[in-house]
Amino acid sequence: KFQPMQDLGHHIGLSAIVADYNSKNSLYPALYDPPDPLNANSLLYFVAGYLGRLRIIGVTNCVRLCMVGYLAGVPLANLYALRVFGRSPWAAVISVPLVFAHNMNFVAGFANLLFAGPFMVLTIPLFYRALAKPSWKRAAWAALMFVLVFLAHAHIFLWTGALCFTLTLVFFVMA
């Protein structure tokens, strides 16, 4: 069950469309265009939809697992970022209560924004590593993370781009 006026039911519904669209008796092909995995903000729906095809788990629980991915993913991504930048890992411990303080995004129904959070945090150190010691593998990892951030949430993608642009300027000024 959901609180009134939350968008979480909408996100679960879109994930259910992805899960059921190609099944034999689906009503969705008559109502909707086929879901496009390359649309911005669609990653949550495809991850939860395809995992939701496993009847043991179900679509609703898969969306909930994606939200748990935010709660666990942001502190772990912060830990990785802190290690890349040579900082103390204790700040990642501090990020745990901040993740829960960010709960208003969940209450307001911004599931895609939450799902994009760990990807955004991982993109910054991966991009930095690709700048500091360029290789095709590091560039490929950074590019993959940019694509995942875009597919997870377009606004987060724009903020990530702004941060990486600033990081690039600082990197070249310091070099």
N, C-alpha and C positions, 0 to 999 in steps of 0.2 A: 504494500500500500504506500501511497505517496501523500505528502501534504498538499493541500490545494495550492494551485498556481505555480507548482514546480514544473520545470521542463524535463525532469528526469523521465517521466512517462513518455514524453516525446522521443527522447533518446532511445529508450527501450523499444518503442514502436518502430523507429527507423532500423534498429538492429534486427528486430523481428522480420521486417520486410526483406532485409538482406538474407536472413536465415531461410526464409520460406519462398523467396521469389521464384526459384526454379523447380520447386516441387510440383508434382503432378496436379494436385487439386488446389493450387494456390489461387487466391482471388486477386493477388497483387498485380500480375501482368495486365489485367484488364483496367486497372486503376492508375498505374504508375509506369513511367519510363523505367528501363532497367537501371539498377543502381550502378553508378560509375565509381570504381575504386580510385580514380585519379582526381576526383573533385576535392576541393579544400574542405576540411572538417569532416571527412568521411572515414578516416582511419578507425575511429572508435566503433562505428557501425559495422565495418567489415571484420574487425577483430572479434567483437562480441557476437556478431551474426554467424560467422563461420564456426566459432567455438560453441555457440548456442545450438548448433545443429546436433551436437551431442546431447541427446535427450536426458542423459543423466544429470547434466549441469543446467541446461536451459538458458535461454537468452537473458532473462532477468538477472540470474546469478552471474552470468558472464559480464554484464554491464557493471554489476557490483564488484566483480573481481578487477575490472579495469579501474574502478575508483580506488580500490585497495592498492592497485599498482601505483597510483599517485601518492598515497600515504606512505608506502614503503620506498617508492622509486625516487622521490625528491631527496630524502636524506642520503640514500645510497649514491645518487648522482652528485650531490654536494660533496660527499666524501671523496669521490673520484676527482672532482674538480679541484678540491683543496689539495689533494696529492699532486695533481699536475702542476699547480701553481706553487708548490713547495710550502704550503701552509699547514698549520696544526689541524689534525682531524677532529679536534674537539668542537669546532664550529658546526660540523655535521650533526653532532649531538644536539646542539642548540636549534638546528633546523627542524627537529622533530616537533616541538611545541608550536613552531611557526606554521607547520603544515596543518595542524589542527586549528590554529587561529585563522587560517585561510578558509575555514569551514563555510563562510558566507557565500563563497563561490558555489559550493555544493548545494547550500540551501536555496540559492537563487536558480539553480539548475544548470550551471555552466559546466556540464560534464566534459565537453570537448576541451575546454580550457584546462581543466584539471588533468585530463588524459595527456595533454601536450606538455605539462610542466616538467616531468623528468626528461623528456626529449630535448626541451629547450636548455635545461641545465647541462646536459651532456654535450650539446652542440658547441657551447662556448669553449671548453677545454680541448675538444677535438679539433676545432678550428684553430685555436692557438697552437696546438702541436703541429698542425699542418703548416702554419706560418713559420714557426721556430725551426723545425727540421723537416723541410718538405720531402715528401716521397709520394709515390702514386697511391700507396695503401692508406696513408694518412689523409690524403686529399679525397680518396674514395669514401672513407669513413665519415669525413666531415660533410661531403656531398650527400651521402645517404641520410645523415641526421637532419640536414636541411630539408630534404624531401619528406622525411617522416614528420618533422615539425609542421611543414606546410599542409600535409594531409591530415594532421591532427587538429590544427587550429590556425587559420589564416592570420588572425591578429597577433598571435604569439609568434608566428613566422616573421611578421613585420618588425616586431620588437627585437627578435633575435637578430635579424638583419641589421637593425640600427646598432645593436650592441657589438656585433662583429665588425661593422664598418668602423665604429669608434676604436675597437681593439686593433684593427688594421692600422689606423692612423697613429695610435700610440706606439704600436710595434715599430713602425717605420721611423717615427720621430726618435725613438729611443735607440734605434740601431745605428 
